[in-house]
Every structure is written in structure tokens, then in C-alpha cells.
Amino acid sequence: MKPAVPRRPNRARTTPAATLPQRCAWLGGLLGLALALLLFAPARWLADGVARASGGHVLWPNASGTVWSGQADLLLTGGPGSRDATALPQGLRWRLSPGWDQAPVLRLHLNAPCCTSAGMDWVLRPGWGGVSLSLGPHQSQWPTQLLAGLGTPWNTLQLDGQLRLHSQGLRATWQAGRLQLAGALQLDALALSSQLSTLRPLGSYRLVLQAPTDGAGDATRLLLSTLDGALALRGEGQWVGGRLRFSGEAEAREGAEAALSNLLNIVGQRSGRRSRIALG
């Protein structure tokens, strides 16, 4: 009788562990994919971000290029569901680049061929619990017809003229859900006319935003004055608790009451040659 042969224990088949070179190859591939995605992210991603941030009031359709360098059309709209929309002639171009200014920053150069001779330079600074956006010294000129796309009341007024924007620097900071402004911005509305009046032009006006350099947002003021014209506009506003409160009036110069009557009825509470304007 033959002696019994002991059985060998069954061992489960195992997949050989990845070697160090294989792991490095996988890691390098993933890093390369992430870098390529970062460098060549399509421009429409930035356009989608602008639409979300503006609540659908500013759109960049037909975006081409990358997040870092591209071009698109620019539309102002009344928001989701609105039929009002106006386009900026020749659209805009941008260049986005990372940088360092005591902390990481993103620098954005915007150029609208129709309206900005030197472009607009913005700096985005992320921080603990907030973010700030700064505009450097700037001058540009924009068509007022662009405002009609924002809906009421601009689509009713149908303004015609030029908007001249000027600033030595402005900074907006969002901290803990609160907006604070620092710096100043001046907007001149020149030779304005409206479809609500046969009088052309109505006049030229200046709107000045003044905020203290220390960024105390509650002290931000908005001042409206008349440069010339048959329709006089004046008023003053202030940001209180993150909301604008504005009080002013529109007045027809002597002899222009009839031509401005319809406009005065719409812009505010009418009283003779004047209309009281109140916001907030």
C-alpha cells in the first residue's frame, strides 16, 4: 500500500503589485491631464461664470479661445426669461493671468474695441472669508443704447447718447456676505435723448460714486448733477446696510414743460414742473 501524498494548500491567484515606475507613470499622466485641462480650459467656462455671477444680466455668447485668453460677444439682458437684450458692437477680448501682490491674485485685462482705447485692468484678490475686485485707473466711452437690454426702466426710456466712464481706482470687497466699496467712479451721460420726449437732446449729466479709501461701505455716496440741458436732474444717495437709498428730482426748465411732460410723468412723482425720484 502506497503512502498518502500530502495535498498542497490552494493559494488564491493575486495580481502583482504595481511597480514604482508604473505608479510614477500613472501619477505623471494624471498631473499632465490636470495641467492640460487648466491651461486649455475652454472660454465658455469663463462665460458661464460671468452669466451666473450677474444673475443672467451679462452674457458672453460665442466665446472662443481659452479661459486665459479669448474673445466673445457681450449682451446685456433683463435676466432669465427676459426678451430684452442688446449687444455691444465688436464684442470684447480678455487676457487672464495669475500673479502675486503680497498674496496670490488674478489679473484680468478686458478690451472692448468700440469703447476702450487702453482696455480695463482688474485684479481679483481672494482672502479669508471674502474676495476683492479692483479696477485700476481707467477711461472709456460707451453707447447708452446698451442699457435698453437690462429691461425696465431702460427699455421704456430708450436713451440715446454717450456714457463716459472715468476712475482713478475703485475696489469692491465682499466679506461675510457684505459689499464694501473704496475709491471713486465718475460717469458722464452726454447729449442724452429719449423716445419719451421730442426734445433732443435733453441734456448732459454727471453721476459720481464716492467711497472712503478705508472701505467703510456705509459711507459710500452717489451724487447726481446736471452739466447742461432743458431737463435738470439732481439727487443724492447712500448705501445703508448694503442697499442704496436715493432721493432726487427732475425739473423742466422754463419753456420746456410741454416737451418734457410725458417724461416727467414716468420718472417720478409729478408736481408741476418737477418730479420726485426715490429709490430704496
C-alpha positions as CSV (number, residue, x, y, z in Angstrom):
1,M,0.0,0.0,0.0
2,K,1.4,3.4,-1.2
3,P,1.8,6.1,1.4
4,A,-0.6,9.1,1.1
5,V,0.8,12.1,-0.7
6,P,0.1,15.3,1.4
7,R,-2.0,17.9,-0.6
8,R,-0.6,21.3,-1.2
9,P,-2.8,24.1,0.1
10,N,-4.7,26.1,-2.6
11,R,-3.4,29.6,-3.0
12,A,-5.5,32.3,-4.5
13,R,-4.1,34.0,-7.5
14,T,-3.0,37.5,-6.8
15,T,-2.3,40.4,-9.2
16,P,1.3,41.6,-9.0
17,A,1.5,44.9,-7.2
18,A,2.2,47.9,-9.4
19,T,5.9,48.7,-9.6
20,L,7.3,52.1,-8.6
21,P,7.8,53.1,-12.3
22,Q,4.2,52.2,-13.1
23,R,2.9,54.3,-10.3
24,C,5.0,57.3,-11.3
25,A,3.7,56.9,-14.9
26,W,0.1,56.9,-13.7
27,L,0.7,59.9,-11.4
28,G,2.5,61.8,-14.2
29,G,-0.3,61.1,-16.6
30,L,-2.9,62.4,-14.1
31,L,-0.9,65.5,-13.4
32,G,-0.4,66.1,-17.1
33,L,-4.1,65.8,-17.7
34,A,-4.9,68.2,-14.9
35,L,-2.3,70.7,-16.2
36,A,-3.7,70.5,-19.8
37,L,-7.2,71.0,-18.5
38,L,-6.1,74.0,-16.6
39,L,-4.1,75.6,-19.4
40,F,-6.6,74.9,-22.2
41,A,-9.9,75.3,-20.3
42,P,-12.4,76.5,-22.9
43,A,-13.5,80.1,-22.9
44,R,-17.1,79.1,-22.4
45,W,-16.3,78.1,-18.8
46,L,-15.5,81.8,-18.1
47,A,-18.6,82.9,-20.0
48,D,-20.7,80.6,-17.9
49,G,-19.2,82.0,-14.7
50,V,-20.0,85.6,-15.8
51,A,-23.6,84.7,-16.5
52,R,-24.0,83.0,-13.1
53,A,-22.3,85.9,-11.2
54,S,-24.5,88.5,-12.9
55,G,-27.8,86.6,-12.5
56,G,-28.1,86.3,-16.2
57,H,-27.9,90.1,-16.9
58,V,-24.5,89.9,-18.6
59,L,-23.9,87.2,-21.2
60,W,-20.8,86.4,-23.2
61,P,-22.1,84.3,-26.2
62,N,-20.0,82.9,-28.9
63,A,-17.0,82.7,-26.6
64,S,-13.8,81.3,-28.2
65,G,-10.3,80.7,-27.1
66,T,-9.5,79.7,-23.5
67,V,-10.2,80.9,-20.0
68,W,-6.8,82.6,-20.1
69,S,-7.1,84.3,-23.5
70,G,-10.2,84.7,-25.6
71,Q,-13.0,86.7,-27.1
72,A,-16.8,86.8,-27.0
73,D,-19.8,88.9,-27.8
74,L,-21.3,90.9,-25.0
75,L,-25.1,91.0,-24.3
76,L,-27.0,92.9,-21.6
77,T,-30.3,91.4,-20.8
78,G,-33.2,91.8,-18.4
79,G,-32.3,88.4,-16.8
80,P,-33.7,84.9,-17.3
81,G,-36.9,84.8,-19.3
82,S,-36.5,88.4,-20.5
83,R,-36.9,89.3,-24.1
84,D,-34.8,92.4,-23.8
85,A,-31.2,92.1,-25.0
86,T,-28.7,94.5,-26.5
87,A,-25.2,93.7,-27.9
88,L,-22.0,95.6,-27.6
89,P,-20.6,96.4,-31.1
90,Q,-17.5,94.3,-31.9
91,G,-17.7,92.4,-28.6
92,L,-14.8,92.1,-26.2
93,R,-11.4,90.4,-25.7
94,W,-9.7,89.3,-22.5
95,R,-6.5,88.1,-21.0
96,L,-6.4,86.4,-17.6
97,S,-3.1,85.7,-15.8
98,P,-2.1,84.6,-12.2
99,G,0.2,86.9,-10.3
100,W,1.5,87.9,-6.8
101,D,0.9,91.0,-4.8
102,Q,1.7,90.1,-1.2
103,A,-0.7,87.2,-1.9
104,P,-1.9,85.2,-4.9
105,V,-4.0,87.3,-7.4
106,L,-5.7,87.0,-10.8
107,R,-5.2,89.9,-13.2
108,L,-7.8,90.4,-15.9
109,H,-7.3,92.7,-18.9
110,L,-10.6,93.5,-20.7
111,N,-10.7,95.3,-24.1
112,A,-13.8,96.4,-25.9
113,P,-12.6,97.7,-29.3
114,C,-15.7,100.0,-29.7
115,C,-15.3,101.7,-26.3
116,T,-11.9,101.3,-24.5
117,S,-8.7,102.7,-26.1
118,A,-6.4,101.1,-23.4
119,G,-8.7,98.4,-22.0
120,M,-9.7,97.8,-18.4
121,D,-7.4,96.3,-15.8
122,W,-8.9,94.3,-13.0
123,V,-7.3,92.5,-10.1
124,L,-9.1,89.7,-8.2
125,R,-7.7,89.0,-4.6
126,P,-9.2,86.0,-2.8
127,G,-8.9,86.2,1.0
128,W,-10.1,84.5,4.2
129,G,-13.9,84.6,4.1
130,G,-14.1,87.0,1.2
131,V,-12.8,88.4,-2.1
132,S,-12.0,91.8,-3.5
133,L,-12.1,93.1,-7.1
134,S,-10.1,96.2,-8.0
135,L,-10.3,98.4,-11.1
136,G,-7.2,100.4,-12.0
137,P,-7.1,104.0,-13.5
138,H,-9.5,103.9,-16.4
139,Q,-11.3,105.9,-19.1
140,S,-13.8,104.7,-21.6
141,Q,-16.9,105.7,-23.6
142,W,-20.0,103.5,-24.1
143,P,-23.2,103.8,-26.1
144,T,-26.3,104.4,-23.9
145,Q,-28.4,102.2,-26.2
146,L,-26.7,99.2,-24.5
147,L,-28.7,99.9,-21.3
148,A,-32.1,99.1,-23.0
149,G,-31.2,95.4,-22.8
150,L,-31.4,95.5,-19.0
151,G,-35.2,95.8,-19.2
152,T,-37.3,98.2,-17.0
153,P,-37.0,101.2,-16.9
154,W,-34.3,101.4,-19.6
155,N,-36.3,99.7,-22.3
156,T,-39.0,102.3,-21.8
157,L,-36.7,105.3,-21.7
158,Q,-34.8,104.2,-24.8
159,L,-31.9,106.6,-24.2
160,D,-29.6,107.8,-26.9
161,G,-26.2,109.4,-26.2
162,Q,-22.8,108.6,-24.9
163,L,-21.6,107.4,-21.5
164,R,-18.1,108.4,-20.5
165,L,-16.6,106.5,-17.6
166,H,-13.7,107.7,-15.6
167,S,-11.9,106.4,-12.4
168,Q,-8.6,106.7,-10.6
169,G,-9.3,103.4,-8.9
170,L,-12.2,101.5,-7.3
171,R,-12.2,98.4,-5.1
172,A,-15.2,96.2,-4.3
173,T,-14.8,93.8,-1.4
174,W,-17.3,91.0,-0.4
175,Q,-16.7,90.0,3.2
176,A,-19.1,87.8,5.2
177,G,-21.9,88.5,2.6
178,R,-21.4,92.2,2.8
179,L,-20.3,94.6,0.0
180,Q,-17.8,97.4,0.8
181,L,-16.5,100.0,-1.7
182,A,-13.4,102.1,-1.7
183,G,-12.3,104.7,-4.2
184,A,-14.4,106.8,-6.7
185,L,-16.1,106.4,-10.1
186,Q,-17.5,109.2,-12.4
187,L,-20.0,108.6,-15.1
188,D,-20.9,111.4,-17.5
189,A,-24.0,110.9,-19.7
190,L,-23.6,113.3,-22.6
191,A,-26.2,114.7,-25.0
192,L,-28.9,112.4,-23.8
193,S,-32.2,112.0,-25.6
194,S,-35.2,109.7,-25.0
195,Q,-38.1,108.3,-27.1
196,L,-40.4,109.7,-24.4
197,S,-39.6,113.3,-25.4
198,T,-39.4,115.2,-28.7
199,L,-36.8,117.5,-27.2
200,R,-33.3,116.5,-28.4
201,P,-31.0,116.5,-26.5
202,L,-32.5,116.6,-23.0
203,G,-29.1,117.5,-21.5
204,S,-25.8,116.1,-20.1
205,Y,-25.4,114.8,-16.6
206,R,-22.8,113.5,-14.1
207,L,-23.1,110.7,-11.7
208,V,-20.3,110.3,-9.1
209,L,-19.8,107.4,-6.7
210,Q,-17.6,108.4,-3.7
211,A,-16.4,105.8,-1.2
212,P,-13.8,106.4,1.5
213,T,-10.4,104.9,0.9
214,D,-10.7,102.8,4.1
215,G,-13.6,100.8,2.5
216,A,-16.3,101.8,5.0
217,G,-19.2,100.8,2.8
218,D,-21.9,102.6,4.8
219,A,-20.3,106.0,3.9
220,T,-20.5,105.4,0.1
221,R,-22.4,108.2,-1.6
222,L,-23.9,108.6,-5.0
223,L,-24.2,112.2,-6.4
224,L,-26.3,113.2,-9.5
225,S,-25.9,116.7,-11.1
226,T,-26.7,118.4,-14.4
227,L,-24.0,119.7,-16.7
228,D,-26.4,121.4,-19.1
229,G,-29.8,121.0,-20.8
230,A,-33.5,121.7,-20.6
231,L,-34.1,118.8,-18.2
232,A,-32.4,119.3,-14.8
233,L,-31.5,116.3,-12.7
234,R,-30.2,116.3,-9.2
235,G,-30.0,114.0,-6.3
236,E,-28.0,112.2,-3.6
237,G,-27.9,108.6,-2.4
238,Q,-26.1,106.5,0.1
239,W,-25.5,102.8,0.7
240,V,-27.0,101.7,4.0
241,G,-26.8,98.1,5.1
242,G,-25.8,97.1,1.6
243,R,-28.8,98.8,0.0
244,L,-28.9,102.0,-2.0
245,R,-31.2,104.8,-0.8
246,F,-31.5,107.6,-3.3
247,S,-33.6,110.8,-3.4
248,G,-33.6,113.4,-6.1
249,E,-35.8,115.3,-8.6
250,A,-36.2,116.0,-12.3
251,E,-37.2,119.5,-13.3
252,A,-38.2,121.0,-16.7
253,R,-36.5,124.4,-17.4
254,E,-38.9,127.2,-18.1
255,G,-40.4,126.9,-21.6
256,A,-39.7,123.1,-21.9
257,E,-42.6,121.8,-19.7
258,A,-44.8,120.6,-22.6
259,A,-41.9,118.8,-24.4
260,L,-40.9,117.1,-21.2
261,S,-44.4,116.4,-19.7
262,N,-44.5,112.7,-20.6
263,L,-41.0,112.0,-19.3
264,L,-41.7,113.8,-16.0
265,N,-44.8,111.6,-15.5
266,I,-42.8,108.4,-15.8
267,V,-39.5,109.1,-14.0
268,G,-41.1,110.0,-10.6
269,Q,-44.0,111.5,-8.7
270,R,-45.1,114.6,-10.7
271,S,-45.7,118.0,-9.1
272,G,-45.9,120.9,-11.6
273,R,-42.6,121.2,-13.5
274,R,-40.9,118.7,-11.1
275,S,-40.9,115.0,-10.5
276,R,-39.6,113.5,-7.2
277,I,-37.4,110.4,-7.6
278,A,-37.0,108.0,-4.8
279,L,-35.2,104.6,-4.7
280,G,-34.8,102.2,-1.8
